[in-house]
């Protein structure tokens, strides 16, 4: 079945450094790739997303890149701050039609040390 | 906009009891999703609805689980009878065009 692999499972960086989280997907028909941030005890919150017709998208300190040929996409956080500490999930849509069904990666726990 | 609303926020029940979780999606959103989150299995899609119609329930673990969406502003997820392994956080999410927005979740503990 469809699958999304996410790496690393944990990531520790110093404040001000960059963090990169990578995901690969198996469904070649996937065309929508959101990223969610989940703080402890809270709901997953959408932080950025990208659709298959673009290769990169930026929003302030956050950027996402997509390589459809290789079927992988990445989240880049620059100038990390302690409040970036959370679990980050990538996801990929399944099928070419916009059903909304997403397959989630297993999550990356990011720790930003002050 | 109040966002996705879920109730109750916490539920503690004994094994064998019926549990009903409730969700109110964002007004105007046509799709609604029920997820379960545990440390072991991560975030799993249980079932989703488009225009109040169940589209894919392949993630529903057993016949003990059922979900309904009687109208565009309300959905329920029922577990009957509940078991300790059902303990998890259950999230509801609604979708507009592409983006899914999650509710605050219901933390279910079955003893």
Interface residues (C-beta under 8 A of the other chain):
Chain A: X32 X34 X36 X42 X43 X44 X45 X46 X49 X51 X89 X98 X99 X100 X101 X102 X103 X104 X106 X107
Chain B: X31 X33 X42 X43 X45 X48 X50 X55 X56 X91 X95 X97 X98 X99 X100 X101 X102 X103 X104 X105
